[in-house]
Amino acid sequence: MFAAFVTAALLLVCMDYGTDLLVPFTSLYMALIFAASQKVSPLKVYALTLVCLAGTCAMDMLLLDASGGHYVVLLFWRVLINAMSFFGTAWLCNSWNRVRQDLQRKSDRDFLTGLSNRRHFMQELEREIDIHCRSLQPFAIAFVDVDDFKVINDTLGHRRGDELLVEIASVLGHETRSIDLAGRYGGDEFVIFLREVSLAQSREIVERIHARLTQQLSQSRTPVTFSMGSVSFVLNRRIGAEELVAMADREMYRIKKRGKSGVSVVSCDLTDAALAAPAKSRVAAV
Ligand SMILES: Nc1nc2c(ncn2[C@@H]2O[C@H](COP(=O)(O)OP(=O)(O)OP(=O)(O)O)[C@@H](O)[C@H]2O)c(=O)[nH]1
């Protein structure tokens, strides 16, 4: 409604000043095309177009006098102005879109490690849970916690602590497949989503990651060890991501209680059939 009103007002202004009607129509047309192709809200694109349009109208009025009444000269300028309006809108839309995508990417990343941050990880996990409970494919969630990280910070300093977190993230990034997702859950805690892996496969991957982490970080002055818990799920109905991550976290704490530095891998069948059975049969250690 607002857009229609502004367009009508601009058309009247353009007609009053004898401006080529092609200018507002081209701009409006371009705005709608770009709104559709660039996935930018039509109202924002329309606002951009109005800025271009106001500029082109002002130039056109000036050129009307400058052309000295020569129609061919005036026509040339009007074609040029229309082209500028067209490319101006396109350029602004593209820049807008790039900045928006860049901001979106940055808001999904953990500022220190570059892994997915907790919000993005959980959001992606919710989507994966939806997919996996339809396909009935198993998947795993692993929880990684650095042992005695506070001691590392206290003895080696926070800067070294930060460097260790970046190294851990790099190992997690290298040891997971492109279809998996590793994220920093918070502080010295990391989470990994392993897509379409059986219990045996998840055990193999989690043990490999644990060995690689320990080996990579054993060179530091204070030896770094890790506690990892992993749950391999199969489900046929929706269960929240928080609940599944909490189960992997509990598995990790089992290792902490046993004296830290180790891996615990279990499977958890959350299908309707398994849930109807006695609780004990749902979770099984490897
Ligand atoms: N260097 C650094 N330290 C952090 C960061 N975020 C959290 N920490 C520290 O990480 C430490 C985590 O310690 P805790 O959760 O108490 O556990 P812990 O010392 O690892 O002991 P356990 O988990 O029982 O093995 C705290 O001292 C936090 O201050 C960070 O971004 N950089």
The ligand as a MOL file (V3000), in Angstrom:
LIG
                    3D

  0  0  0     0  0            999 V3000
M  V30 BEGIN CTAB
M  V30 COUNTS 32 34 0 0 0
M  V30 BEGIN ATOM
M  V30 1 N 41.7520 -19.6390 27.7450 0
M  V30 2 C 40.4270 -19.7360 27.7960 0
M  V30 3 N 39.8350 -20.2870 28.8810 0
M  V30 4 C 38.5000 -20.3980 28.8950 0
M  V30 5 C 37.6890 -19.9540 27.8430 0
M  V30 6 N 36.3980 -20.2060 28.1470 0
M  V30 7 C 36.3990 -20.7880 29.3580 0
M  V30 8 N 37.6680 -20.9180 29.8210 0
M  V30 9 C 38.1200 -21.4840 31.0900 0
M  V30 10 O 38.0050 -22.8950 31.0250 0
M  V30 11 C 37.9840 -23.3870 32.3590 0
M  V30 12 C 37.0190 -24.5530 32.4250 0
M  V30 13 O 37.1980 -25.1170 33.6480 0
M  V30 14 P 36.1340 -26.0400 34.3400 0
M  V30 15 O 34.8800 -26.1240 33.5320 0
M  V30 16 O 36.0010 -25.6220 35.7500 0
M  V30 17 O 36.7440 -27.4640 34.2830 0
M  V30 18 P 38.2110 -28.0230 34.1800 0
M  V30 19 O 39.2420 -27.1810 34.8670 0
M  V30 20 O 38.4600 -28.3330 32.7390 0
M  V30 21 O 38.0640 -29.3410 35.0240 0
M  V30 22 P 37.3280 -30.6850 34.5900 0
M  V30 23 O 36.3060 -30.3410 33.5440 0
M  V30 24 O 36.7240 -31.2320 35.8250 0
M  V30 25 O 38.3980 -31.5590 34.0350 0
M  V30 26 C 37.6050 -22.2170 33.2810 0
M  V30 27 O 38.7190 -21.8900 34.0640 0
M  V30 28 C 37.2880 -21.0900 32.3010 0
M  V30 29 O 37.7010 -19.8380 32.7900 0
M  V30 30 C 38.3300 -19.3610 26.7140 0
M  V30 31 O 37.7050 -18.9390 25.7270 0
M  V30 32 N 39.6930 -19.2780 26.7260 0
M  V30 END ATOM
M  V30 BEGIN BOND
M  V30 1 1 1 2
M  V30 2 2 2 3
M  V30 3 1 2 32
M  V30 4 1 3 4
M  V30 5 2 4 5
M  V30 6 1 4 8
M  V30 7 1 5 6
M  V30 8 1 5 30
M  V30 9 2 6 7
M  V30 10 1 7 8
M  V30 11 1 8 9
M  V30 12 1 9 10
M  V30 13 1 9 28
M  V30 14 1 10 11
M  V30 15 1 11 12
M  V30 16 1 11 26
M  V30 17 1 12 13
M  V30 18 1 13 14
M  V30 19 2 14 15
M  V30 20 1 14 16
M  V30 21 1 14 17
M  V30 22 1 17 18
M  V30 23 2 18 19
M  V30 24 1 18 20
M  V30 25 1 18 21
M  V30 26 1 21 22
M  V30 27 2 22 23
M  V30 28 1 22 24
M  V30 29 1 22 25
M  V30 30 1 26 27
M  V30 31 1 26 28
M  V30 32 1 28 29
M  V30 33 2 30 31
M  V30 34 1 30 32
M  V30 END BOND
M  V30 END CTAB
M  END
